[in-house]
Amino acid sequence: MNKSELIKQIADRAGLSQAKAGDALDAFCASVIDALSQGGEVAIIGFGTFKTSDRAERMGRNPQTGEAVLIPASRVPKFSAGKALKDAVK
C-alpha cells in the first residue's frame, strides 16, 4: 500500500474527504518526526511505539576497494510493533 492508497482507505473508514484524510496523515507524520527529532517517543497503545536508538561508531568496508572505513555514530528511528498489531498479522 502506498501513501495515496492509505489516504483513500483512511477517508473511507473515517468518512472524510481525501483532502482532509491527507492532511490528517501529513499532520500525524509531522508530529511523529517532531517528537523523534527532539529525542522523545510516540506510543500508540495496541499499534506500536516509535522511538530513536543511538548507533555507536563502527568500522565498515568499502565494497569496491576493500578499504576499512569508519562509520560515524548516529541516531536512528525505530518502530516496535504492539501486541494487537502482532496478533493481527499472525
Summary of the structure (lengths in Angstrom):
residues: 90
radius of gyration: 18.4
end to end distance: 18.7
largest distance: 56.4
contacts: 192
relative contact order: 0.13
helix: 43%
strand: 30%
